[in-house]
């Protein structure tokens, strides 16, 4: 676990977080790294049936199901109980949906592997934005704000586009840097490998094409952020006591890319 660098990753993701928020974020990062290892240990061959069962048991915990006797399941149960305390139901629904999409990307990959099917790049990007783990991290980062975002802001087109572009930018950068190693291992679920296969081109040519996608997503993020911000934000419709976030968690200790 020390080799995963969860502490350094957390410091990079939340450079201005208060200690309580940083601690909570590190716990989630460490847990997702452990989930990744646990799935490989419990199911080294990546069988879709057993992997899907493990994933669905973890997803059920996020909906209130008891955790089975397992360090990972117990950790998820405790961490989710800590995280959701005092949080609006609307935020909880969004976080659960994004974290479930992250978990289920493991099952989807196992199903593709078992079927011997290599996806086209657009299909791959559809789940890669979740497998990189950024959407649920965007949700968690909302806890640093003085107010929770209204549902209309979370679901508006600009926010959806911004988060998708940010997630895929990070995912594709990761794919570029891991392309050579994963190609050597015969791991096909990488944007560079999929581009090589579709375009029958060299790795260097595929890297250049993926780098172009990276630049495009960076431009999208920059364009949205440069738009004129409103001079007045709409008032929160909730009562002040519910709008205001409570004090940050004071926890003891703390993605797969």
N, C-alpha and C positions, 0 to 999 in steps of 0.2 A: 504494500500500500504506500509506503514511503516513496518508492520509485515512481509512482504515478504522478507525483507532484501536485496533489490536490490543493495544497496550501498555496503554491505559486499560481495555479490556475485561478483559484478564488481571488487572490490579490489582484490578478490581471482583470478579471471580470468585474470586480467591485472595488476599484481603487479608492473610492471616497466613502465606502460604507463604514458605518459605526461598528464597533466591535461585536455587538449583538447580532447585527445583520450579517456581518462577515462570517461569524461563527455558524449561523444557520445555513448560509450558502455553502460553506465548506462541508457541512454534514451531508447536504444533498449531493455534492460532487463526489465525496468519498463513497456514499452509498451507491451511486450509479456506477462508479468504477468497480465496486464489489459485486454488483449485480452482473456486470459484464463477465467478471471472472467466474462467478458462481454458475452462470449458464454454461460456460465452457467446461467447468468441472463436472456438473451434473449430467451434461449432455454433450460429450466430446464430439460425437458424430453429427450433431445438429439435426437430429430427427425432428421433423415438424410436429408430430403428435405430442411427444413429451415436452418439447420446448413450448408449444402453445399452451399446454396445461400449466406449466410453471408461470408463464406470463399472465395467464388469466387469473391465477391465484393471487399474484401480486396486484393486478388491477382491481380485484375484488376488495382488497384491503383498503383501497382508496375510496370505496363505497361503503365502508363500515364493517366488512366481513372480518371475523377473527383471524389472526395470523396463525398459520400452522407452525409446529415446532421447527424453527429454522432461524439462524442468526440474521439472515437477510430479511426474511419476512417480519421478524420481530423488530428489526431496526426500522423498516419502512412503516410499520404500524405506529411505533413510538414517534418517529419523526413527523409523520403526517398529522398525528394528534397534536403535536407541539405547533406545527406550522399553521394549521387551520384554526386554532383557537382565536376567537375574536375577529376572524376575517369574514367579509361579506360572502354570502352564498354565491353571488355572481362571480366573484374572483375564484372561489373554490372550484366552481364548475369548469372555468376556463383552464385552471392549472391542471385539474384531473384529466381533462380531455387531451391536453398537450403532453402530459406525462404518460398517459396511456398510449398515445401515438408513438412516443419514443420507445416504450416497452414493446409494443406490437411490431415495430420494425424488425426486431430480432426474429419473431415468428415468421414474418413475411419473407425474410431472407432465407430462413430454413426451408420454407415451402418452395421457393424458387430453386434452391440448391437441390432439393429432393427430386424436383421435376426436371432438373437439368435445363432449366430455361434461363436464358440471359436476357434481361430487359433492354428495351431501347432507352436512350438517354432521357427523354422526357418523362417516361414512367419512373425511371430511377430517381430523378430529381424530385418527383412527387413525394417519395418517402424519405429521400436523403435529407430534406430540410428538417425532418423530425428525428431521424436517427442520429444526426449530429448533436442533438440535445439542446439547441438554442431556444426553440419556442417556449419550453417550460422555464428556461432560465430568464427569458424576457418577462414571463409572468412573475417569477420570484423577485425579480428586480423591482417590480412595482411596489413591493413592501417598503422600499426606501422613500417613496413619495409621501408628501404630507397628506394627500388625499388619494383614495382609490379611484381609478379611472372609471368614468361612467361607461355603461355598456355600449353606448353609441360611439364612444371614442375607440374602445377596444375593437369593435367590429367594423369601423369605417374603412373605406377603400384605401385611403392613404396609409393607415396603420397596418392593414393587412399586407399591402405592397412593401412597406418599409421592413416589416418583420420577415417576410419571405426573402427579400433581397439580402438582408443582413444574415439570415440563417444560411442561405445558399452561398454567399460570399465566403463565409467561414468554412462551410462544408467542402467547397471546391478547392480552397487553398489547402485544406487538409488532404484532399485527394491528390493534388499535385505533389505534395511533399512525400506522400506515402506510396505513390504509384510504382516506383521501382521495386520497393520491398514487397508490395502486395503482388506485383506481377511475377516476381521470383517464386512466391509462395503459391501461385496459381489462383489467387483470390480475384474473381472477376468483377466484383461490385465496387467499381471505382470509375469516376467519370473519364479519366484518362484511358483506362482499358476499354471502356465501352466505346469511346471515340475511335480508338485504334481499330476496333473490330468493325465498326460501322463504316469508317472511311478507308479501311485497309491502308493505313498510313503508319509511319514510324512513331515511336513514343515521343520523340522531340516535337514532331508535327502535332501530335495529339495534345501535348502539354501546351503548345502555343494556342490551340483552339480553346482549351479549357481556360487558359489565362485570359483569353478574350471574354469569356463568360464572367470570370471573376471581375474584370474591369467594368463590364456592363452592370453587374449588381452593385459595385461600389459607386458607379455613376448614379444609379437609381437612388441609393441611400443619400448621396450628396444632394441630388436634385430635390428630394422631398424635404430634407432638412433646411435647404436654402430658401424654401418658400416663405413668404411673408407670414410671420406668426401673428395671431390675433392680438389686438391691444387689450382686449378684455376677455377673460375666460368666463363661460357661463357658470352661474352659481350652482353649487351642488344642491340637488333637490332633497337630499336626506337631512335629517336633523343633525345639527352640528356635532353632537356627541357621537353619532354614528359615522359621520364623514371623517372625523379626526382619527388617525391611526394611533393605536396605543403605543407605549414605549417599546423599543426593540427588544427582542428576546435576549436574555442573558444566559446563553447556553454554555455548556462546558467545552464541547469540541465540535468538530464539524458536524468528463463524460466521454463517456465514450465519444470520441470524435472520429 
